[in-house]
Amino acid sequence: MLGVHPIRTAMAQLQDLLEPVVEAAGFRLVRLRLIGGKTKTLQVMAERSDGTMNIDDCGELSRALSTFLDEEDPIDGEYDLEVSSPGIDRPLTRITDFARWSGHEARLELAAQDVAGRKRYRGTLLGLDGNNVTLEVQGERIAVPFAAIADAKLVLTDRLIEEDLKARERSKTLNT
């Protein structure tokens, strides 16, 4: 199969298997990674629909995933399960993330150099234009195809911290 990366295919299959379990537990899957080494680590990053994820939530999701993984055994060999929140400077993994976090600073790394010879960008997210992520980089509007992005995350800024604190307060108010 030309152009298909076997590890990405296996991870896509694992994501397809685990995403319904994450959703049934009341969460949204943000990122899934299987990291090799002497002992493999399955990293599951998730959040509630309001964007929050606390320690109790991590424990709840970890128990749900552990039960499923023990029954289905989709990963060869031994591994550790690690469940976490995306954090303030969260990864941007879905195309909708780029619209949701419009106005915030982000770092993008492309799978390969673009026509301008660049592989990395840092700028303010402007949203989406079709399947292109738009951002402002040093006063210039740049459009990057979503499919070309290998990795992206928000940059920790005072504005982002302030918005996170406000969201946590709203969440506490709603949950009391």
N, C-alpha and C positions, 0 to 999 in steps of 0.2 A: 504494500500500500504506500504509494508515494505521497509524501507530505504529512503522514499521520505519525505522531510521536507516540510510541507504545506506553510510556509512563503517563502521559497526559490522558490517553485513552483509558488506562486502568484507573486513574484518579477520577475521571468523568464517570466511570461505572460505579466507583465507590461513592461518589457524591450523589448519583441517582439513587443508590441504595439507602444512604443515610439521611438525605434531605427530608423524606417523609417522616422519619422518626423524630428529627429535630422539630419539624412543623407540628407533629402530633403532640409534642411536649409543650407547645406554645411559643416556640422560638423561630427565628429566621436564621438560616445558615449564611454566614458572612464569608468564611474561608475555610477550606479543608486542605491540610497538608500531611503527607506522610514523609517523615524525615528518617533517613537511614542512619546507620551506625551499628555499634555492637548490639544495642537494643533499639529497635525502631520506636518512633513516637508518632502517634496519630494526633495531630493538632486540629481541634475543632473550635472555630471562632464563631460565636453566635450572639444574637441580641433579641430582645422582645420587639414587638412591632413599634413600640414608642422609642426604640433606640437604646433602651437601658439594659443592663445585665449586671446583677450584683453577685456576691459570693454564693448566696443561697440558690440563685438561679443556675449558677455554674454547677453546683452540687446536684441539683434536680436534673439537669440535662445530662450530666455525667452518669447518673444512675440509670436513666432511660437508655442512653447509648450503650452502657456496659451490658445491660440485660440483653439488648438486641444483638450486640457484637458477640456475646457469649453463645447465644442461640444460633446465629447465622454463620459465625466464624469466617468472614469474607477476606481476612488478611492472613497470609501465610506467616507462620512463626510467631514469636513473642513480640509484644509491643506494649508501650505505655500509652494510655489515653490521657490527653491534656485538653481540658475545656476552659475557654477563657472568653472574656468580652473583647470587642474590637479595640477598646481604649479610645482616648480622645483623638489621637493622631492615627485614626483607623485606616486600614487598607480600603481602597476603592476597588471592588471586584465586579460589580454589576454595572451595566451601562446606566441604570437609573441612579446609581450613587453619584455620578458626575453632575446630574441635574439637581439632585437633592442637596448637594454640598456646594452649589453655585455660590460664588462670592467669597469662597475660602481659598487659601493658598494650598497648592498640591504639588507633589513631585511625581513625575511620570517617567518610567523607563520603558523604552520600546524594545521589541524583540530583535529588531535590526535597525541599522541606521536609516533615517529617512532621506528624502531627496536633498535636504539641506545638509546632510552629513552628520546629523545629530542623533543621539540615542537617548539623551536625557533632557527633560524640560522641568522647569520650576516656574510656576506662575499662578495667577488667580483664575480659578475655574469660572467660566462664563456659561456653562451648560452644554447643551447638545445641539447639533445641527445634523439632523438625520442620524446616521451611525457614527458621526464624528464628534469627538470631545473637543470643545473649544476652550481655549484659555488665553489669557493675556500674559505675554512674556515681554518684559521690558518695553511696555507701551505698544507692542505689536500683537494683533489677534492671530492666533495659530489654531488650525484645525488638524486634529490627529485622529485617524481612523481607530475606533474602539478595538477592532481586531488586531491592531498593531501594538497595543499596549501589553507589555509583559508584566509590569508591576506598577502600582500607583498607590499613593497614600497621602492623607492630609498632612500638612506641616503644622506643628504645634505653634500657635500664635495666641496672643492675649485675647483676641476676639473669639477664637475657637474655645478657649478655656472658659470665657465668660458665658458663651452660649451653652456649653456643657453644664455649667453650674446652674443656669436657669432651667435647663431640661431636667436636671436631678431634682430641683425644688418642685417643679410641676409634677414629676412622678411621685414624690413623697406626698404631695397634696392629694393626688388622685388615689393613692393607695392607703390613705388613712381614713 
